[in-house]
Amino acid sequence: MSRKNTILIVDDYEFNRLLLSEMFPERDIIEASNGAEGIKEYEKHRDEVCAVLTDIMMPIVDGLSLLEFF
């Protein structure tokens, strides 16, 4: 069984994604700028993702709707 080591960061502000990425240097990071992109990225990497960090207020698909997907 492979070890999940990737964090999916979903936030519409690039600075926030960068800041969160730097907080987890030992993890692989995947970024998305809205919930719709977050869903697509999760579906591509679902076997690798161990956590999802998301903003609540975002365009297209907000963070709460994103979490309902899981």
N, CA, C and O atoms as CSV, one atom per row, in Angstrom:
chain,resi,resn,atom,element,x,y,z
A,1,MET,N,N,0.837,-1.174,0.000
A,1,MET,CA,C,0.000,0.000,0.000
A,1,MET,C,C,0.888,1.245,0.000
A,1,MET,O,O,1.818,1.346,0.800
A,2,SER,N,N,0.601,2.189,-0.893
A,2,SER,CA,C,1.404,3.403,-0.968
A,2,SER,C,C,0.973,4.413,0.095
A,2,SER,O,O,-0.191,4.464,0.493
A,3,ARG,N,N,1.928,5.202,0.537
A,3,ARG,CA,C,1.666,6.205,1.562
A,3,ARG,C,C,1.167,7.487,0.913
A,3,ARG,O,O,1.792,8.008,-0.011
A,4,LYS,N,N,0.042,7.990,1.399
A,4,LYS,CA,C,-0.482,9.250,0.904
A,4,LYS,C,C,0.336,10.381,1.509
A,4,LYS,O,O,0.514,10.447,2.725
A,5,ASN,N,N,0.834,11.273,0.651
A,5,ASN,CA,C,1.733,12.316,1.125
A,5,ASN,C,C,1.404,13.689,0.531
A,5,ASN,O,O,2.204,14.615,0.662
A,6,THR,N,N,0.266,13.837,-0.105
A,6,THR,CA,C,-0.041,15.053,-0.840
A,6,THR,C,C,-1.165,15.829,-0.171
A,6,THR,O,O,-2.160,15.258,0.276
A,7,ILE,N,N,-0.982,17.154,-0.113
A,7,ILE,CA,C,-2.023,18.045,0.387
A,7,ILE,C,C,-2.575,18.842,-0.785
A,7,ILE,O,O,-1.819,19.418,-1.568
A,8,LEU,N,N,-3.877,18.871,-0.899
A,8,LEU,CA,C,-4.563,19.679,-1.902
A,8,LEU,C,C,-4.960,20.992,-1.244
A,8,LEU,O,O,-5.714,21.001,-0.271
A,9,ILE,N,N,-4.448,22.108,-1.780
A,9,ILE,CA,C,-4.757,23.435,-1.258
A,9,ILE,C,C,-5.649,24.148,-2.262
A,9,ILE,O,O,-5.281,24.321,-3.424
A,10,VAL,N,N,-6.835,24.561,-1.800
A,10,VAL,CA,C,-7.802,25.207,-2.680
A,10,VAL,C,C,-8.117,26.591,-2.112
A,10,VAL,O,O,-8.721,26.718,-1.047
A,11,ASP,N,N,-7.699,27.614,-2.838
A,11,ASP,CA,C,-7.920,28.993,-2.398
A,11,ASP,C,C,-7.838,29.900,-3.622
A,11,ASP,O,O,-7.010,29.678,-4.506
A,12,ASP,N,N,-8.684,30.910,-3.678
A,12,ASP,CA,C,-8.669,31.797,-4.836
A,12,ASP,C,C,-7.571,32.846,-4.781
A,12,ASP,O,O,-7.351,33.545,-5.770
A,13,TYR,N,N,-6.878,32.979,-3.660
A,13,TYR,CA,C,-5.768,33.915,-3.543
A,13,TYR,C,C,-4.445,33.163,-3.616
A,13,TYR,O,O,-4.151,32.308,-2.780
A,14,GLU,N,N,-3.658,33.497,-4.630
A,14,GLU,CA,C,-2.385,32.825,-4.842
A,14,GLU,C,C,-1.459,32.953,-3.629
A,14,GLU,O,O,-0.757,32.003,-3.282
A,15,PHE,N,N,-1.457,34.121,-2.987
A,15,PHE,CA,C,-0.607,34.322,-1.814
A,15,PHE,C,C,-0.952,33.334,-0.707
A,15,PHE,O,O,-0.052,32.787,-0.070
A,16,ASN,N,N,-2.232,33.097,-0.467
A,16,ASN,CA,C,-2.643,32.133,0.564
A,16,ASN,C,C,-2.176,30.726,0.220
A,16,ASN,O,O,-1.726,29.985,1.094
A,17,ARG,N,N,-2.282,30.357,-1.057
A,17,ARG,CA,C,-1.813,29.028,-1.465
A,17,ARG,C,C,-0.311,28.897,-1.249
A,17,ARG,O,O,0.164,27.859,-0.789
A,18,LEU,N,N,0.436,29.947,-1.581
A,18,LEU,CA,C,1.877,29.933,-1.385
A,18,LEU,C,C,2.228,29.820,0.091
A,18,LEU,O,O,3.088,29.024,0.468
A,19,LEU,N,N,1.573,30.603,0.918
A,19,LEU,CA,C,1.824,30.577,2.357
A,19,LEU,C,C,1.546,29.201,2.945
A,19,LEU,O,O,2.353,28.685,3.717
A,20,LEU,N,N,0.418,28.602,2.590
A,20,LEU,CA,C,0.083,27.268,3.094
A,20,LEU,C,C,1.065,26.218,2.571
A,20,LEU,O,O,1.447,25.306,3.305
A,21,SER,N,N,1.469,26.341,1.324
A,21,SER,CA,C,2.434,25.391,0.751
A,21,SER,C,C,3.726,25.392,1.544
A,21,SER,O,O,4.307,24.337,1.802
A,22,GLU,N,N,4.176,26.579,1.930
A,22,GLU,CA,C,5.435,26.692,2.661
A,22,GLU,C,C,5.338,26.151,4.085
A,22,GLU,O,O,6.361,25.862,4.706
A,23,MET,N,N,4.135,26.013,4.604
A,23,MET,CA,C,3.955,25.478,5.952
A,23,MET,C,C,4.133,23.966,6.011
A,23,MET,O,O,4.291,23.398,7.092
A,24,PHE,N,N,4.109,23.309,4.841
A,24,PHE,CA,C,4.201,21.849,4.787
A,24,PHE,C,C,5.311,21.414,3.822
A,24,PHE,O,O,5.026,20.780,2.807
A,25,PRO,N,N,6.567,21.745,4.124
A,25,PRO,CA,C,7.660,21.426,3.191
A,25,PRO,C,C,7.893,19.924,3.004
A,25,PRO,O,O,8.476,19.511,2.002
A,26,GLU,N,N,7.448,19.117,3.947
A,26,GLU,CA,C,7.669,17.669,3.844
A,26,GLU,C,C,6.590,16.975,3.011
A,26,GLU,O,O,6.653,15.764,2.796
A,27,ARG,N,N,5.615,17.728,2.549
A,27,ARG,CA,C,4.509,17.158,1.766
A,27,ARG,C,C,4.563,17.619,0.316
A,27,ARG,O,O,5.070,18.698,0.012
A,28,ASP,N,N,4.031,16.783,-0.576
A,28,ASP,CA,C,3.783,17.221,-1.948
A,28,ASP,C,C,2.522,18.077,-1.921
A,28,ASP,O,O,1.596,17.802,-1.158
A,29,ILE,N,N,2.487,19.106,-2.751
A,29,ILE,CA,C,1.371,20.043,-2.746
A,29,ILE,C,C,0.743,20.102,-4.128
A,29,ILE,O,O,1.439,20.172,-5.141
A,30,ILE,N,N,-0.576,20.073,-4.152
A,30,ILE,CA,C,-1.349,20.338,-5.364
A,30,ILE,C,C,-2.204,21.549,-5.053
A,30,ILE,O,O,-2.791,21.642,-3.975
A,31,GLU,N,N,-2.276,22.484,-6.000
A,31,GLU,CA,C,-3.034,23.712,-5.775
A,31,GLU,C,C,-4.175,23.838,-6.775
A,31,GLU,O,O,-4.096,23.361,-7.907
A,32,ALA,N,N,-5.242,24.500,-6.319
A,32,ALA,CA,C,-6.372,24.839,-7.176
A,32,ALA,C,C,-6.907,26.197,-6.737
A,32,ALA,O,O,-6.865,26.531,-5.553
A,33,SER,N,N,-7.413,26.985,-7.698
A,33,SER,CA,C,-7.846,28.343,-7.389
A,33,SER,C,C,-9.337,28.473,-7.137
A,33,SER,O,O,-9.816,29.570,-6.849
A,34,ASN,N,N,-10.082,27.380,-7.238
A,34,ASN,CA,C,-11.500,27.392,-6.877
A,34,ASN,C,C,-11.956,25.951,-6.656
A,34,ASN,O,O,-11.228,25.004,-6.956
A,35,GLY,N,N,-13.148,25.804,-6.138
A,35,GLY,CA,C,-13.637,24.472,-5.801
A,35,GLY,C,C,-13.771,23.530,-6.984
A,35,GLY,O,O,-13.523,22.330,-6.856
A,36,ALA,N,N,-14.164,24.069,-8.145
A,36,ALA,CA,C,-14.307,23.226,-9.338
A,36,ALA,C,C,-12.949,22.644,-9.740
A,36,ALA,O,O,-12.843,21.462,-10.065
A,37,GLU,N,N,-11.912,23.492,-9.714
A,37,GLU,CA,C,-10.565,22.996,-10.004
A,37,GLU,C,C,-10.114,22.013,-8.927
A,37,GLU,O,O,-9.443,21.023,-9.220
A,38,GLY,N,N,-10.486,22.293,-7.685
A,38,GLY,CA,C,-10.134,21.404,-6.591
A,38,GLY,C,C,-10.694,20.005,-6.782
A,38,GLY,O,O,-10.005,19.016,-6.535
A,39,ILE,N,N,-11.933,19.922,-7.218
A,39,ILE,CA,C,-12.554,18.621,-7.484
A,39,ILE,C,C,-11.807,17.890,-8.590
A,39,ILE,O,O,-11.534,16.695,-8.473
A,40,LYS,N,N,-11.476,18.604,-9.665
A,40,LYS,CA,C,-10.739,17.985,-10.778
A,40,LYS,C,C,-9.378,17.475,-10.324
A,40,LYS,O,O,-8.975,16.365,-10.672
A,41,GLU,N,N,-8.668,18.294,-9.541
A,41,GLU,CA,C,-7.354,17.879,-9.062
A,41,GLU,C,C,-7.460,16.684,-8.114
A,41,GLU,O,O,-6.638,15.770,-8.167
A,42,TYR,N,N,-8.466,16.696,-7.256
A,42,TYR,CA,C,-8.650,15.561,-6.348
A,42,TYR,C,C,-8.926,14.284,-7.137
A,42,TYR,O,O,-8.375,13.228,-6.824
A,43,GLU,N,N,-9.772,14.376,-8.151
A,43,GLU,CA,C,-10.094,13.184,-8.944
A,43,GLU,C,C,-8.863,12.639,-9.656
A,43,GLU,O,O,-8.737,11.425,-9.815
A,44,LYS,N,N,-7.952,13.512,-10.088
A,44,LYS,CA,C,-6.726,13.064,-10.753
A,44,LYS,C,C,-5.735,12.436,-9.773
A,44,LYS,O,O,-4.961,11.557,-10.152
A,45,HIS,N,N,-5.756,12.884,-8.515
A,45,HIS,CA,C,-4.736,12.474,-7.544
A,45,HIS,C,C,-5.330,11.838,-6.284
A,45,HIS,O,O,-4.691,11.860,-5.232
A,46,ARG,N,N,-6.507,11.286,-6.368
A,46,ARG,CA,C,-7.203,10.807,-5.172
A,46,ARG,C,C,-6.419,9.777,-4.368
A,46,ARG,O,O,-6.583,9.699,-3.150
A,47,ASP,N,N,-5.580,8.994,-5.015
A,47,ASP,CA,C,-4.806,7.982,-4.285
A,47,ASP,C,C,-3.607,8.570,-3.550
A,47,ASP,O,O,-2.961,7.879,-2.762
A,48,GLU,N,N,-3.304,9.854,-3.805
A,48,GLU,CA,C,-2.149,10.497,-3.195
A,48,GLU,C,C,-2.532,11.483,-2.092
A,48,GLU,O,O,-1.727,11.757,-1.203
A,49,VAL,N,N,-3.762,12.023,-2.143
A,49,VAL,CA,C,-4.161,13.120,-1.263
A,49,VAL,C,C,-4.482,12.613,0.144
A,49,VAL,O,O,-5.301,11.712,0.328
A,50,CYS,N,N,-3.806,13.222,1.138
A,50,CYS,CA,C,-4.059,12.867,2.534
A,50,CYS,C,C,-4.868,13.953,3.250
A,50,CYS,O,O,-5.446,13.692,4.305
A,51,ALA,N,N,-4.917,15.176,2.686
A,51,ALA,CA,C,-5.655,16.273,3.322
A,51,ALA,C,C,-6.025,17.316,2.276
A,51,ALA,O,O,-5.351,17.475,1.258
A,52,VAL,N,N,-7.119,18.023,2.557
A,52,VAL,CA,C,-7.555,19.124,1.711
A,52,VAL,C,C,-7.693,20.357,2.601
A,52,VAL,O,O,-8.414,20.335,3.599
A,53,LEU,N,N,-6.997,21.431,2.232
A,53,LEU,CA,C,-7.134,22.715,2.913
A,53,LEU,C,C,-7.863,23.648,1.962
A,53,LEU,O,O,-7.415,23.855,0.834
A,54,THR,N,N,-8.992,24.219,2.405
A,54,THR,CA,C,-9.773,25.040,1.495
A,54,THR,C,C,-10.252,26.326,2.147
A,54,THR,O,O,-10.522,26.383,3.346
A,55,ASP,N,N,-10.346,27.345,1.324
A,55,ASP,CA,C,-10.998,28.585,1.692
A,55,ASP,C,C,-12.500,28.328,1.617
A,55,ASP,O,O,-12.933,27.422,0.906
A,56,ILE,N,N,-13.287,29.098,2.329
A,56,ILE,CA,C,-14.740,28.928,2.279
A,56,ILE,C,C,-15.344,29.766,1.157
A,56,ILE,O,O,-16.147,29.268,0.368
A,57,MET,N,N,-14.956,31.038,1.086
A,57,MET,CA,C,-15.547,31.948,0.107
A,57,MET,C,C,-14.656,32.026,-1.130
A,57,MET,O,O,-13.594,32.648,-1.109
A,58,MET,N,N,-15.117,31.372,-2.228
A,58,MET,CA,C,-14.390,31.353,-3.495
A,58,MET,C,C,-15.392,31.436,-4.634
A,58,MET,O,O,-16.563,31.102,-4.455
A,59,PRO,N,N,-14.941,31.881,-5.810
A,59,PRO,CA,C,-15.829,31.889,-6.966
A,59,PRO,C,C,-16.053,30.479,-7.520
A,59,PRO,O,O,-15.314,29.549,-7.197
A,60,ILE,N,N,-17.058,30.340,-8.339
A,60,ILE,CA,C,-17.428,29.120,-9.071
A,60,ILE,C,C,-17.989,28.065,-8.121
A,60,ILE,O,O,-19.202,27.855,-8.101
A,61,VAL,N,N,-17.165,27.409,-7.350
A,61,VAL,CA,C,-17.614,26.456,-6.326
A,61,VAL,C,C,-16.954,26.861,-5.017
A,61,VAL,O,O,-15.727,26.894,-4.923
A,62,ASP,N,N,-17.767,27.173,-3.997
A,62,ASP,CA,C,-17.185,27.618,-2.722
A,62,ASP,C,C,-16.666,26.428,-1.918
A,62,ASP,O,O,-16.894,25.272,-2.273
A,63,GLY,N,N,-15.966,26.734,-0.833
A,63,GLY,CA,C,-15.334,25.698,-0.025
A,63,GLY,C,C,-16.306,24.724,0.613
A,63,GLY,O,O,-16.011,23.533,0.718
A,64,LEU,N,N,-17.465,25.216,1.040
A,64,LEU,CA,C,-18.451,24.309,1.649
A,64,LEU,C,C,-18.994,23.319,0.624
A,64,LEU,O,O,-19.167,22.138,0.925
A,65,SER,N,N,-19.260,23.803,-0.580
A,65,SER,CA,C,-19.725,22.902,-1.641
A,65,SER,C,C,-18.633,21.902,-2.010
A,65,SER,O,O,-18.920,20.738,-2.291
A,66,LEU,N,N,-17.389,22.354,-2.008
A,66,LEU,CA,C,-16.270,21.454,-2.266
A,66,LEU,C,C,-16.237,20.337,-1.230
A,66,LEU,O,O,-16.076,19.168,-1.580
A,67,LEU,N,N,-16.387,20.690,0.032
A,67,LEU,CA,C,-16.337,19.673,1.089
A,67,LEU,C,C,-17.503,18.692,0.995
A,67,LEU,O,O,-17.362,17.531,1.378
A,68,GLU,N,N,-18.647,19.140,0.491
A,68,GLU,CA,C,-19.777,18.230,0.285
A,68,GLU,C,C,-19.434,17.143,-0.731
A,68,GLU,O,O,-19.978,16.041,-0.671
A,69,PHE,N,N,-18.532,17.451,-1.662
A,69,PHE,CA,C,-18.099,16.487,-2.666
A,69,PHE,C,C,-17.446,15.262,-2.013
A,69,PHE,O,O,-17.595,14.139,-2.494
A,70,PHE,N,N,-16.725,15.493,-0.919
A,70,PHE,CA,C,-16.018,14.414,-0.252
A,70,PHE,C,C,-16.950,13.639,0.628
A,70,PHE,O,O,-16.532,12.681,1.278
